[in-house]
Amino acid sequence: MFANMSLGKRLTVSFTVVIALMAVLASLAYVRINSLNAEFSTIITDRYPKTAIANEIKVQTNEISRAMLSILIMEDPNQIKGEVDKIEKVTAANTAAFETLEKNMTDEKGTELLKPIIAIRDKLKPHQKSFIDLVNQEKKTRRS
């Protein structure tokens, strides 16, 4: 087929094929880039904020635990009061962060992953309150 064509026609057909392949490649790249853009958009606008809130909750939980451990070894009532106040403040922030996370949860998988964490938190809250109550009772008995 190419043997009967002149050199100019063969070059024209060859360049046409190359240009057609480049157009197919460019359109494929465009589709893939749009797909990547959509994925990045989901990560930036949906997943990252949730991850940031979850890390904030983790930091707050660790801060509460450290404050409770510190109370156990402290002797000064003012320091103990400061730690109790910190626990109450961080607990309020932690509750607000959980509420924000629950409100922002849009997919079923995320909601299912959050349920056991909330269950553990709800199980911990009464013990934390009991601890604070015991600390406050201890302060009252020391004053008497």
Secondary structure, 3 states (H helix, E strand, C coil): CHHHCCHHHHHHHHHHHHHHHHHHHHHHHHHHHHHHHHHHHHHHHHHHHHHHHHHHHHHHHHHHHHHHHHHHHCCCHHHHHHHHHHHHHHHHHHHHHHHHHHHHCCCHHHHHHHHHHHHHHHHHHHHHHHHHHHHHHHHHHHHC
